Amino acid sequence: MKKKSGVFSYLMIVLGAIMASFSVALILLPNDAIDYGTAGVAIIISKLTGFHLPLCVLLVFLPFIIAGHIFLGKKFTIKAAVGSVVYMVGLDFFEEIPFELSTEHFLAVAFGGAILGAGLALILRYGGCIDGSEILANIIVKRLSDKTGRNYSLTPILLAFNACVYITVFVVIDETAALLSLLVYVVATAVVDHFTDHFEAIKQVTIITQDPEGIIKDIKDKLNKTCTIMDSRGAIAGENNTLICYISYFELPMMKEIISIHSGSFSTVSTIDEILR
């Protein structure tokens, strides 16, 4: 069952990468808009230098893949690499298709942003990533959390990164492309947030278990996180413990794996907008 679930997650990542590359190559670029994040950086480089877009995507994203392997683990890196390769191959394939969406730029960009957002949401939901800015933000947040013991949202880092991308588009390409690209960002992130419940926010995991020591040890060893422990009682199960842990969206797959190996445990996940201290 676990093997089938793993294969299905890779299929969803592949599908999401195909949707993203379709949107960028056949809808956004022909209508003077670009993707956001590191894909946007690659598109800017391609437009300024004339280099082949998939090659630019590879050169921009490769350092982030390597950094992800070092800081975020092998499993995440494999999924990110698979999604990125499919995205690059998709760009190369769709660029050769003589297709043009004959409508107003505004409608085309809104439609393309929605398809892009749906593809990215699929990739994120199944543990992948095709945007280096998300890897960078996750690494920064992880290092800050390890040093300070506090939890941080990815949002400020992602907003700052993409603000730099759109300012660059405004300066080196033109203002129309920058505004259309900003619309892509707004539409795509709205779709992504809807299907991932604000992936950039802090996640609270509440675990009900009769094996708190084992779960706490695994969370400490594999995620370098701690938990709040509360005594609780089930109407049928009797005495147990409730554990509360705060993690990032990218740490959820590892948390699910930890919970799955401890029988008799179950959990809920909620989005936290802010933690007051």
C-alpha positions in Angstrom: 0.0 0.0 0.0 2.8 2.3 0.9 4.6 1.6 -2.4 1.4 2.4 -4.4 1.1 5.6 -2.5 4.7 6.5 -3.3 4.2 5.8 -7.0 0.9 7.8 -7.0 2.7 10.8 -5.5 5.3 10.8 -8.3 2.6 10.6 -10.9 0.9 13.6 -9.4 4.2 15.5 -9.4 4.7 14.7 -13.0 1.2 15.8 -13.9 1.6 19.0 -12.0 4.9 19.8 -13.8 3.3 19.1 -17.2 0.5 21.5 -16.3 3.0 24.2 -15.2 5.1 23.9 -18.3 2.0 23.9 -20.6 0.8 27.1 -18.9 4.2 28.9 -19.1 5.1 27.8 -22.7 1.8 28.1 -24.4 -0.2 30.8 -22.5 2.0 33.0 -20.3 5.1 33.6 -22.5 3.1 34.2 -25.7 1.0 36.8 -23.8 4.1 38.7 -22.5 3.9 37.4 -18.9 6.3 35.2 -17.0 6.3 32.7 -14.2 7.4 33.7 -10.7 10.2 32.5 -8.4 13.3 31.0 -9.9 11.4 30.0 -13.0 10.8 33.8 -13.5 14.6 34.4 -13.0 15.3 31.8 -15.7 12.8 33.4 -18.1 14.4 36.8 -17.6 17.9 35.4 -18.3 16.5 33.6 -21.4 14.9 36.8 -22.8 18.0 38.9 -22.2 20.6 36.4 -23.5 18.6 34.4 -26.1 19.7 31.1 -24.4 17.3 28.2 -24.6 14.7 28.5 -21.7 15.0 24.9 -20.4 18.8 25.3 -20.1 18.3 28.5 -18.2 15.8 26.8 -15.9 18.4 24.0 -15.3 21.2 26.4 -14.5 19.1 28.5 -12.1 17.5 25.7 -10.3 20.4 23.3 -10.0 22.1 25.1 -7.1 18.8 25.0 -5.2 18.4 21.3 -5.8 21.9 20.7 -4.4 21.1 22.9 -1.4 17.8 21.1 -0.9 19.7 17.8 -0.8 22.1 19.1 1.9 19.5 20.7 4.1 16.1 19.1 3.4 17.0 15.4 2.7 17.2 12.9 0.0 13.5 12.1 -0.4 12.6 15.7 -0.9 15.5 16.2 -3.4 14.4 13.3 -5.5 10.8 14.6 -5.8 12.1 18.1 -6.5 14.4 16.8 -9.2 11.7 14.7 -10.9 9.3 17.6 -11.0 12.0 19.9 -12.3 13.2 17.5 -15.1 9.6 17.0 -16.2 9.0 20.8 -16.1 12.1 21.4 -18.3 11.2 18.7 -20.8 7.6 20.0 -20.9 8.9 23.5 -21.7 11.1 22.2 -24.5 8.2 20.1 -25.9 5.4 22.7 -25.7 7.6 25.5 -27.2 7.5 23.6 -30.5 3.7 23.4 -30.6 2.2 26.1 -32.8 -0.6 27.1 -30.4 -1.8 30.6 -29.5 -4.6 31.6 -27.1 -6.4 34.2 -29.2 -8.0 36.4 -26.5 -7.2 39.5 -24.5 -3.9 39.3 -22.5 -5.7 39.8 -19.3 -8.0 36.8 -19.8 -5.1 34.6 -21.1 -2.9 35.5 -18.2 -5.6 34.9 -15.6 -6.4 31.5 -17.2 -2.7 30.6 -17.5 -2.1 31.6 -13.9 -4.9 29.3 -12.8 -3.5 26.3 -14.7 0.0 27.1 -13.3 -1.3 27.4 -9.8 -3.2 24.1 -10.1 0.0 22.4 -11.3 2.1 23.8 -8.5 -0.5 22.9 -5.9 -0.4 19.2 -7.1 3.4 19.2 -6.9 3.4 20.7 -3.4 0.7 18.5 -2.0 2.6 15.4 -2.9 6.0 16.5 -1.5 7.7 18.0 -4.6 8.8 21.4 -5.7 9.9 23.1 -8.9 10.7 26.5 -7.5 14.1 27.3 -5.9 12.7 30.2 -4.0 10.6 27.8 -1.9 13.6 25.7 -1.2 15.6 28.8 -0.3 12.8 30.1 2.0 12.5 26.7 3.6 16.3 26.5 4.3 16.4 30.0 5.8 13.4 29.2 8.0 14.8 25.9 9.1 18.2 27.5 10.0 16.5 30.3 11.9 14.2 27.8 13.8 17.2 25.6 14.7 19.1 28.6 16.1 16.3 30.4 17.9 13.9 27.6 18.7 11.1 29.7 17.2 8.8 29.0 14.2 8.8 31.3 11.2 6.5 31.6 8.2 7.9 31.3 4.6 5.7 34.2 3.5 8.1 37.2 4.0 11.0 35.5 2.2 8.8 34.4 -0.7 7.3 37.9 -1.1 10.7 39.5 -1.0 12.2 37.1 -3.6 9.3 37.6 -6.0 9.3 41.4 -5.4 12.9 41.4 -6.7 11.8 39.3 -9.7 9.0 41.7 -10.7 11.1 44.8 -10.1 13.7 43.3 -12.4 11.0 42.6 -15.1 9.8 46.2 -14.8 13.3 47.6 -15.2 14.9 45.3 -17.8 11.9 44.2 -19.9 8.8 46.5 -19.7 6.1 47.6 -17.3 3.3 45.8 -19.1 5.1 42.5 -18.7 5.7 43.2 -15.0 2.1 44.0 -14.4 0.8 40.9 -16.3 3.4 38.8 -14.5 2.2 40.2 -11.1 -1.4 39.1 -12.1 0.0 35.6 -12.8 1.5 35.6 -9.3 -1.8 36.7 -7.6 -3.9 34.1 -9.5 -1.5 31.3 -9.2 -0.8 31.8 -5.5 -4.5 32.1 -4.8 -5.1 28.6 -6.4 -2.0 27.1 -4.6 -3.2 28.5 -1.2 -6.7 27.1 -1.8 -5.5 23.6 -2.5 -2.6 23.5 0.0 -4.2 25.5 2.8 -1.5 28.3 2.7 1.6 26.1 2.3 3.8 29.0 3.3 2.3 29.3 6.8 3.3 27.5 10.0 1.5 24.1 10.5 0.3 22.9 13.8 0.2 19.1 14.1 -1.8 17.7 17.0 -1.1 14.0 17.7 -3.1 11.7 20.0 -1.0 8.8 21.0 -0.2 6.1 23.6 3.5 6.1 22.6 4.6 9.7 23.2 8.2 8.8 23.9 8.8 7.1 20.6 7.1 9.8 18.5 8.9 12.6 20.4 12.3 10.9 19.9 11.6 10.5 16.1 10.5 14.1 15.8 13.6 15.3 17.6 16.0 13.0 15.5 14.4 13.5 12.1 13.0 17.0 12.2 15.0 18.6 15.1 11.7 19.8 16.6 10.2 19.6 20.1 6.6 19.1 21.3 4.2 20.3 23.9 2.8 17.3 25.9 -0.6 17.2 27.5 -2.3 14.4 29.4 -5.6 13.4 27.8 -8.2 10.6 27.9 -10.2 8.9 25.2 -13.8 7.6 25.8 -12.7 4.2 24.6 -8.9 4.1 24.4 -8.5 5.5 27.9 -5.3 7.3 29.1 -3.2 8.8 26.3 -1.1 11.9 25.5 -1.7 14.8 23.2 1.4 16.2 21.4 1.4 19.6 19.7 4.2 20.4 17.3 4.8 23.3 14.9 6.5 22.6 11.5 6.6 23.9 8.0 4.6 22.5 5.0 7.7 20.9 3.6 8.2 18.9 6.8 4.7 17.4 6.7 5.6 14.3 4.6 8.3 13.4 7.2 5.8 14.0 10.1 3.2 11.7 8.4 5.9 9.0 8.0 6.8 9.3 11.7 3.1 9.1 12.8 2.4 6.1 10.4 5.1 3.9 12.1 3.6 4.4 15.5 0.5 2.3 15.7 -2.5 3.6 17.7 -1.6 7.3 16.9 -3.6 9.7 14.8 -3.2 13.4 14.1 -4.8 16.6 12.8 -3.1 19.4 10.9 -4.1 23.1 11.0 -2.7 26.3 9.7 -1.4 28.9 12.1 -1.3 32.5 11.0 0.8 33.8 13.9 2.5 32.6 17.1 2.6 35.2 19.9 5.4 35.0 22.5 
